[in-house]
Amino acid sequence: MTEIFTGSFTQQEPIPQKGIDAALRVLNHGRLHRYNTAPDEVAETTLLEVDFARAMDAKYCLAVASGGYAMATALRALGVKPGDKVLSNAFTLAPVPGAIANVGAVPVFVEVTEDLTIDLDDLAAKADQAQVLLLSHMRGHICDMDRLMGICNNAGVKVVEDCAHTMGAKWGDTWSGRFGVFGCYSCQTYKHVNSGEGGFLISDDPDLMARAIVMSGSYMMYGRHEAAPPFEAFQDVRYQMPNMSGRMDNLRAAILRPQIEILMQQADRWNDRYSVLEDGLQNTPGLTVIRRPPQEKYVASSFQFLLLDWAANDIREVITRCLNRGVELKWFGPDEPVGFTSKYDSWRYANPAPMPKTDRILNSVMDMRLPLTFSLDDCALIARIIRAEISAVWQSH
Ligand SMILES: *Cc1c(COP(=O)(O)O)cnc(C)c1O
């Protein structure tokens, strides 16, 4: 009997009941705007910022409208100007170079390794070309952060972390998002917490955070923030920074607070699913499992493996065979962008130079989401299907 998987790779869990109840309270009182509060009321958005700052051991947190907005705001706060260059990963998703383009700057792409992390040798070689690195922890893979920070500190490069796939992850004992001057997060449906849209910025730098808060559209109400720098930090900044509205609202914040509370439980559940897949695919001829160093405490909301140096047609055959059995593998190899997967050479506004190492990886990497609606048995079944179909194609050659 041929086993077929019938689950949906895009179906997340429902919002926790506590979040639904809190959302209904906000809807009932009608004060959705973060600065619309009753006397003595602290807005859900402000409370969310306090919760997330505490969860990440950060001094300051700002909740915003999206992850992309968070990244562009971080770059602006750092003074990145039109025409400036910003280092970033060649292997990432479109909102990352998009945030660089948003401030009129130009991405300088850095190659990716077989571990799916930024190539630190290539970074060291290019570090003199820019003053800022927008580091994407793409698909939750974290590079050697000690070495990366060494390279960047030596070269005077400021680091902004894109933690869209690493909310709740650590390198060593430090949270992802706490190495750079800013950590940026997305609360979009496919990330680790789900409010449809939304994002966070965290930082310990009072001046940078004051800039971000004023830019986010705080008018002169920055005093109503609690996970914010002291008043003095705003004295000049409030005259200097433009209002570029991108606020979070109380409805989303209400939905998110109970999710931040259970973030690490969810992380364990994701990682249980990841291990089942990883175990099921170990030692499959032709397939490379991604190396995960012991310092990396990941939150595996997705799963990747490599079919290194396979012919494109064989990869297409694997994808079709898996799809026929209900397993959707995403591939970064095709020339034309599909769905959420575009790659650096599709971002033509950035005029990217050819990147041979990255091309080899993009042509090899298979990617799938791991929603928590999948059971461990589902993951074992998915692994059996992938293993069988890869073996079939591998043996026919
Ligand atoms: C989703 C995502 C973002 C940005 O998130 P939005 O909230 O959709 O703007 C940034 N980086 C990566 C790698 C992402 O996947």
The ligand as an SDF file (V2000), in Angstrom:
LIG
                    3D

 15 15  0  0  0  0  0  0  0  0999 V2000
    8.4080   36.7860    7.1620 C   0  0  0  0  0  0  0  0  0  0  0  0
    9.7990   37.2270    7.1000 C   0  0  0  0  0  0  0  0  0  0  0  0
   10.1610   38.5500    7.3550 C   0  0  0  0  0  0  0  0  0  0  0  0
    9.2460   39.7160    7.5140 C   0  0  0  0  0  0  0  0  0  0  0  0
    8.0380   39.5440    7.9550 O   0  0  0  0  0  0  0  0  0  0  0  0
    6.6970   40.3560    7.5700 P   0  0  0  0  0  0  0  0  0  0  0  0
    6.0610   40.4540    8.9050 O   0  0  0  0  0  0  0  0  0  0  0  0
    5.9720   39.5330    6.5970 O   0  0  0  0  0  0  0  0  0  0  0  0
    7.0910   41.6920    7.0340 O   0  0  0  0  0  0  0  0  0  0  0  0
   11.4960   38.8400    7.4060 C   0  0  0  0  0  0  0  0  0  0  0  0
   12.4330   37.9210    7.1770 N   0  0  0  0  0  0  0  0  0  0  0  0
   12.1310   36.6590    6.8870 C   0  0  0  0  0  0  0  0  0  0  0  0
   13.2310   35.6940    6.6410 C   0  0  0  0  0  0  0  0  0  0  0  0
   10.8060   36.2690    6.8210 C   0  0  0  0  0  0  0  0  0  0  0  0
   10.4970   35.0030    6.5070 O   0  0  0  0  0  0  0  0  0  0  0  0
  1  2  1  0
  2  3  1  0
  2 14  2  0
  3  4  1  0
  3 10  2  0
  4  5  1  0
  5  6  1  0
  6  7  2  0
  6  8  1  0
  6  9  1  0
 10 11  1  0
 11 12  2  0
 12 13  1  0
 12 14  1  0
 14 15  1  0
M  END
$$$$
